[in-house]
Amino acid sequence: MCGIIGILGKSPVAASIVDGLKRLEYRGYDSAGVATLEPTGLARRRAVGKLKNLDALLQLSPLGGHAGIGHTRWATHGKPSEANAHPHAAGPVAVVHNGIIENFRDLRAELSAEGINFEGETDTELVAHLVNREIRGGAEPIAAVEATLKRLEGAFALAFLFEGRNDLMIGARRGSPLAVGYGDGEMYLGSDAMALAPFTNRIAYLDEGDWVVLNRAGATVRDEAGKIVKRQVQTSLASATMVEKGSYRHFMAKEIHEQPDVLSHALSRYLDMAQGTVRLPDALPWDFADVSRVTLTACGTGYIAALVARYWFETYARLPVDIDIASEFRYREAPLDPKSIALVVSQSGETADTLAALRYCQANGVRVGSVVNVSTSTIARESDIAFPMVAGPEIGVASTKAFTCSLAVLACLAIAAGRKRGVLSADEERRLVGELMRVPRLVAEALNTEPKIERIAKVLTKASDVLYLGRGTNYAIALEGALKLKEISYIHAEGYAAGELKHGPIALIDETMPVVVVAPKDRWFEKTVSNMQEVQARGGRIILLTDADGAAHAGESEAVLVMPTADPIAAPFVHAIPVQLLSYHAAVMMGTDVDQPRNLAKSVTVE
């Protein structure tokens, strides 16, 4: 969710790069930098803080190169500092990077063993060294980048510049978005069309796994296998003040596909990935070791995120959790322990019932933290502390990326609580942090199953009712799947804990009802399979969302969607993807207004 700009221009590009980066400030950042090709070689200017600091540095020490790359960074590995700011360089290579390199520890150890010294602490710097190592071994820059990409694990976007190669820039995407801009004798790379809007309206979006070689005459795109492919050049309507759909038909589709990128951004804010620990604000208004109970409350999708978090807090921190829908919580006059804390979840930060619940908690002496996407919102301002989910603007009414980013924040809080309370050891914290670091890549892999999901969605469009089942955190994802389908396709759907099937919902089962079962191979799997068999015995049509091991042991279903295998803490992120895409494609097929469904508003500011 950091920002990337690259320009192969006809005149000095540093000022234009900074101008493009300013259009990405909404993404959030803690440092920024520019690298250009000067007559004397690669030159860099980097500064901590806002872009005005970089601007001032460029005024004092200008750059005149006609080819350059720039970046706004949100710290993943290493604290905000000039040494950790992008672009990073090694030998003739400069690179900027969005995302997370999951295997950076192993790669850094490999390079260190070869005697390579690192200037900073970032995962990005090792990418520059890997490419430089290939070049020192005799490889040309294009081959060096291709070889390096094969070594990297994670979700990322990259842009490379090479000393002595004034007409060459290379970009690559895996999980994080990257767009190519076509000008008149100039070429551009950018995180999105907004960044490129001042320069060109002719944009091509790279597909997952693509990498691109640019010169001033054009671009050659290759897929992950190295085959040359064509990506459609389209006219962008983006301006400096607008968020646009890009190559997507709807904002909801765009926001679903942004999740690997925004999750990298959200996790980067709360994890010290180099140390394998959770990094929370120093001024936390409570000590988790002294907290007696957690109250979780929210509305809609925020409530479902809180429901997932209840399992995490109770499992990883052994903290008792009360959870309620905010519109109910505010009226039931719940007795609250001043030693407890409350966490509220709201994308907009303006939800009336959630705000009222916050005020009720504070009036009863309970400290409140809010998980919000709008840091200037009322809920953020009135909380004792706000935990931004940093998902970026979410235009679609049906929440997608804000849901998974709120999960990211809540997972980090639960791990921090467990460590502080002595429930989790340092090794267990590192393991869980490692699993969260893999989430952006796993989500990107889940998105690759979209063609099959689209075909399966046709089954839902023919139904008047759909049942979603799951156990544990999968129960919460079942609720979210049903909610999404109702919101945008107007098909009646209900989510149930699979163990409740015999207590009523089974009466609805017949050959006309699709039943979506969320069941990766986890500790609840065998019991959920038993519930599936009860559905099948009554003619129900099972759509199973599982992983490879689950698919091998589940028996027959009408349709099986195999998601990447994930640790229990990561599974809710992964399985949120197919339920989002099922509802999206069903709604598109039915011709509903996906981004602005009837009767709904993005921010519910009245009771």
Buried (B, 14 or more C-beta within 10 A) or exposed (E): BBBBBBBBBEEBBBBBBBBBBBBBEEBBBBBBBBBBBBEEEBBBBBBBEBBEBBBEBBEEEEBEBBBBBBBBBBBBBBBBBBBBBBBBBBBBBBBBBBBBBBBBBEBBEBBEEEEBEBEBBBBBBBBBBBBBBBBEEEBEBBEBBBBBBEBBBBBBBBBBBBBEBBEBBBBBBBBBBBBBBBBEEBBBBBBBBBBBBBBBBBBBBBEBBBBBBBBBEEBEBBBBEEEEEEBEBBEBEBBEEEBBBBBBEBBBBBBBBBBBBBBBBBBBBBBBBBBBBBBBEEEBEBEBEEBEBBBBBBBBBBBBBBBBBBBBBBBBBEBBBBBBBBBBBBEEEBEBEEEBBBBBBBBBBBBBBBBBBBBBBBEBEBBBBBBBBBBEBBBBEBBBBBBBBBBBEBBBBBBBBBBBBBBBBBBBBBBBBBBBBEBBEEEBBBBBBBBBBBBBBBBBBBBEBBEBBBEBBEBBBEBEEBBBBBBBBBBBBBBBBBBBBBBBBBBEBBBBBBBBBEEEBBEBBEEEBBBBBBBBBBEBBEEBBEBBEBBBEBEBBBBBBBBEBBBEEBEEBBBBBBBBBBBBBBBBBBBBBBBBBBBBBBBBBBEBEBBBBEEEEBBBEEE
